[in-house]
Amino acid sequence: MNTTQHQVLTVSQLNFYVRSLLEGDSRLRSLYITGEISNFAGAMRSGHLYFSLKDAGGVVRCVMFADKARRLRFLPENGMKVWVRGRVSLYEAGGQYQLYCEEMQPAGAGALSVAFEQLKRKLEQEGLFDTAKKKPIPTYPETICVITSPTGAALQDILSILRRRWPVASINLLPVLVQGKEAAGQIAAALRRANKENLGDVILVGRGGGSLEDLWAFNEEETARAVAASRIPVISAVGHETDFTICDFVADLRAPTPSAAAELVSPDQMDTKTFLWSMESRMQQCLHDQLDTYRDKLNRFHPQLLTGMIQQKSQQLDLLSHRCVSATQHNLSQKGKNLAALAARLDALSPLKVLCRGYAWVEKEGHSVPGVTGLQPGDTVDLHFHDGEAVCQVQAVKEEPKL
């Protein structure tokens, strides 16, 4: 074969030339391709993803470099139908053309939905959802830790209900972001801090409603594992009744809304008072019944054994009975005074007592107004009195000078 009249190329030169042709074609610089993932072996240590896309008639090799792969909201799997955006070029060392992917989305369901189902399946297989691992919620918590946004309406709803139903409990607020890239890390850190510093008998974590993307911090693996690792019982209260997050499945109890979570974690103070009064009455009745029983037994034997010894024992029994009743009544009296003092303390904390003294509670657009800085002339406000409410319009705002 005579090659003197022809230019002889090396393999590398040929591959370089073909690559130049592919990359020089503007139509191949940004393509949208759909197909089924195959030959996907998981992420490499470098973070790059290597796989193939195929359909009934063909297959093309693909690569997604780490900087693009880190943006994925889901983990690609063999058999998954996707669409990708990328450019076509040649991998010179292997002599094979391939698609360099810059973006990938599942075909049909959104990336967030796929990521949600993947993480849910993974954690469920690890046993993080097992009901046997759920910790009981304390009936009468002395301290309640709340992890949520300090500026959200959900916090005001939670605080309002806790103060009304169970004002004797202390509330520790750990403010965090509840959406955005930093939210999951802040929520997980707050959960760890609450456990380390023992900031509550129960933890309430959540936020108000929003889109799937808004609630995504509560679907992150970091948040879910922090909830599962908590030794303090956790109530998840995220979004509305129809919203479900990974945090809901891992938590010890799921509440449909933040307000419902506050109801679940706080006993009603009036129900508690009624229960204590009922127990006191039952204890008194039980003691009286027991004394009557012993007295009846003594009376049955007394006519049959009219001896001095029996009379003496009977007299001693009456004396001891009298002392027992007196001591019991004294003890119950002291307990009653303590209960009355506690009831008075609870009653004094009631906002209705304050309203009965001529004060009013101001609301604007359904939210409490703590001071004049939240008002503007022309605003419409609701004034709540102990016997009703009035709708008023603000004529002027005068702010007192700070001392």
Helices and strands as residue ranges (DSSP letters): H 11-24, G 26-28, E 31-38, E 49-54, E 59-64, H 66-69, E 81-91, E 96-106, H 111-126, G 131-133, E 143-148, H 153-165, E 170-175, H 183-196, E 202-207, G 216-219, H 221-229, E 234-238, H 246-250, E 253-254, H 258-265, H 269-301, H 308-348, H 351-356, E 361-364, E 367-368, G 372-374, E 380-385, E 388-393
